[in-house]
Amino acid sequence: METLTDARQRPDARLLVVEDEPNILELLSASLRYAGFDVVTAAAGTEAVQAAQRDSMSSGGCAAAVPASRSSS
């Protein structure tokens, strides 16, 4: 029989967090772990693809903030 303590120790989901700013990556991953998620981190796209393949990620979502282009015409 599973106890409430056992259920709290089991992650709700595995999340891959990709962020190139180290402080944001650490803060976000720590917050998600505290909320009960199993977190895998990556600092760049290539590293994220490798982590997803290594850790058998089966689905995903994306939230991206891309700065506006600063190129001049």
N, C-alpha and C positions, 0 to 999 in steps of 0.2 A: 504494500500500500504506500503510495506516494504522500509524503507529508508536505505541509505548506512551505517548510524550509527547503525541501528538495526542489519544489517548483520554483522558488525564488532564485535558486542557484543555477538553474538551467536557463541558458540564454533564450530569449524570445525569438531572436533571429540573428543571422550573421550579416554584418554590414561592412561594405568596403567604402572607406572614406578617403577621398583623393583631394589633397590640398597642398599647394606649393609653399604656403607660408607656415613655417614650423610651429609657431605659437598657436595659430588657429587650429592646425591639425591636432596638436596635443589637447587643447581645450575641448574641441568637439569630440574627439575620441574618448577622452576621460568622462565627459558628460554622458555620452551614449553608453559607455560601460557601466556607469553608475545607475543608469536607467534600466540595466539588465540585458543589454545587447552584447553579443560577441563582436568585437570590432577588429577589422584588418585595415591597416593604413598604407597609403602610398603617397609619395610626394610628386609624382609625374605620371603622365599617361602610359608610358611603356611599363613602368613599375606596376601600375594598376592592372594592366592586362596580364602581366605575369602572376600577380597575386590572385586575380580572379581565376586563372587557370589552375594555379597551385592549390588554392583552397576550394575548388569546385563550386564556385558561385553559379547558381542556376538561374537567377533573375536579378534585375537591377533597376535602379531609377537614377535620375540625374537632376541635380540642381546646379546650375552654372551661372556665375556672374562674370561676364567678359567685359573688360573695360572698352569704352568707345575708342574707335580708331583715332589716332593723333596725327595721321599723315596729312600733309598739306596738298592742295590741288595744284 
